[in-house]
Amino acid sequence: MKRFLSLFCTLLVLCAALCATAAASDYDAVAQELSAIGMFRGTGESFELDREPTRAEAAVMLVRLYGAEEQARADYANGTIAHPFTDVPDWTAPYVAWLYTNGLTKGVTETTFCSADVCTDLNYATFLLRALGYQDGVDFVYSDALSFAEELGFYNAEVFAGPFLRDDLAALTYQALATGVKSGDTYLLAQLIANGAVDADAAQPMTEKMDAWYSLSKRLREEALAVECNTVMDCDAHLVLNDTVAQDMSMKSTVYTALIDDGETLQYAEVTETEYMGLPATSAIYVKDGWMYTAVYLCQMPLAQYKNPFTLDSIDEEELDADGETVALSTDGGILALEDITVENKSGNTVYTLIMGNVNLEPDVEDVSGDMDLEAMGEIISYEVEDIKTVYTFDANGQLLTSHVSYSLYVELVSYETGEPEHMCLEAHYDITVTYTAWNENVKIDFPDFSNYEEIVEEEYA
């Protein structure tokens, strides 16, 4: 539940915008930035981002992430470090020897390192966790390294889906450099600069962004046991059919949400009021005393009021997020999708403004557009999200006051509802503001009378 609460307390309206499957060589700019600080180097005339990395290459990266490249070369040259492996090429030997001597690798067997074998995302995430100060067997289990990296915020399974390429290695390294280390209040790149392993001037373009990103990530990951907020969402859309017929649509929703979690029990309330094409509708979800209560009203007339047994073990965090209207957004997508971030002091408040890159999603992407069920309308050809801007405002005590996000959605699809293919284009503009009204002991939930709610087993309304 702590994971759900940390997500819930921030607003990121386009989860899919940060979870789109990356195509090959998406991170050329990232590779260039890493190259500028000596962290990532090409092989000949290019970075060869479209091929899988080897264990030898991953070993070199790990030593650099420890800030020990020069030391490893010097120690290996004077014979103070060595390794027992028979399959390590000369160019990799100083790095593998340093890792072996410092207990950071044991190889695959006592005499083989398997230098030419492919390095997987699991292998590399483990390396990165070690560089951040975490120990496998103490802080995490090797088989769960990816999940632990995801908890720390520098790995996302959907972003790094498919074969793990040098492209992905560069991207994962970049995200790890912006991640807080285990031992103190700093992030990995800042630690490397402080230790003299990375030149501060060369890294300045990266640190300007990462300083703000790390500060924001730290604020958003602070735990709270309870939160209450109000969300207002405006959506204006324009639909074109067969290039000739146009229809304008608008939708406005207001959502009241409150959550209290003591680790053993959960109290929850979410009431959504929506006006779509002039018709008011209300839906509500409550959780109290081991029951989940759901109600739906149209034009203030009750359509359904039912209840079901509820336990923390049965919670579905995505389903609890009613109708997709207040979609949770955190920094989990990573710094990769960020084009720019600024921090300002306004009237005693700290304001973070994030500009995200445009996103072209896969045609079979799940619907993330709230009440507009696009996949039910037809076959999606293209799905683009543009002009993504998010603003977080914190008070002088570091408490999150508001989250605001705006973006434009462009969808092209083919519908077969009439039997003949119909070409449809949808353009929608979203503007969503979340105002946080109470935290922790100040959160109180006023529940309605549930005496008229009928118990219905899940199969009856599925």
C-alpha positions, 0 to 999 in steps of 0.5 A: 500500500505504501507504493500505491500511496506514493503514486497516488500523491502525485499527478501524471496524467499519461502513464503510457507516455513514459511507458511506451516501448522504446525502439532501437537507438532512441537514446542517441542524445543520452549516449552523447551526454554520457560520452562527454563525461567519459562514461560511455564510449563508442567502438570505432566510428559509432556508439553501436547502440543497436546491438546487445552489450557484452559482460565485458562492456558492462564491467567497464561501465561499472568501474566507471560508475564507481569512479575507479577507472584510473585507479583500476588501470594503475593498480593492474599495471603495477600488479596490485590487482588481478583476476583468475579468468582465462577469457578476459581480453586485455582491454577489459582486464584492468576493470575485471581485476578491479571488480574481482579484487573488490568483491563486486564480481565472482565471474560465471565460474572460478576460471571464466568471466564469459566476457563475450556473453550478452549482458541482460537488463537483470545483469546490468541493473544488479551492477547499477544497484551495487554502484548505488551502494546496495548489496545483493543478499543484503538489500535485495535478491539478485533474481529481484534486482529489476523490481528493486531498481523499479522501486528506486525509480531508475528502471521501468519494465515497459520502457526497457521491454524487448532485447537489452541493447547498448542503447538501453544500457546507456539509458539505464546508466543515465537514469541511475546517475540521477538516482539517490545513493544508499548512503547519503542525501545525494545522487550518483553523478553528484557523488562521482563529481564530488569524488573527482571521478567526473569533471564538474564542468563537463557534467554541468549540462547534466547536473543542471537537470539532475539536481532539479530532478533528484530534488523533485523525486525525493520530495515526491517519494516522501511517505504519507499515511493519508491524503485528501485532494480535489481534481478538476479535469477539462477536456475539449475534443474534435472528431473528424470522420472520413475527412469531412464530418466534424464533431466537437466534444467536451468533458469536465470532471471533478474528483474528490479523493481521500485515502487513509492507510495505516498499513493494516486497514484502508479507508478510501473515498473517491467521488467523480462528477462528470459532465459529458455532452451536457449530461451530469453523471456521478460515480463513487467508490468507498472502502471501509471496514472490509467492504468496497462500496460502488455507486453510479448516478446519472442526472442524479438518479441512482443506477447502481449501489452495490458492495463487495468484500474487500481486503488489502491483499485483493486491492487492484491499484489501477482499478481503484483509480476511478475511470482513469480520470485521475491517473497516477503519475510519479517520476517512475518513467525516469528522467529519459522522457524529460526535455526540460525542468526548472525550479523557481521560488514563487511567494515562498513556494517552490515550483517545479515545471517539467516539459516532457518529450512528445510520445508516439505510442504503439498502435495496440496501446491500452486506452489512457484517455479517461472516458473515451474508450478508443479501442472499442471504437476501432483499430488504432493506427497512431496514437501521439501525445504532445505538449506535455507539461507538468507543474508541481507546487510545494509550500515552505515546509515541503508539502505538495500543494498542487499538481497540474498537467496539460497535454494534447492527444492525437489518435487516428483509427479505423472503425468498422461499426457500419460494416465499411471501414471509416477513417476517424481522427480524434484531437483532444486537449486535456487540462488537469489540476489536483489540489491537495487539501489535507495530509496525515492526521488532518484527513477525515472521511465522511462516509454516506449511509451504506444500508441500501447497498446490495452485495453482488458477487464479482461474476454478476457484474463483470 
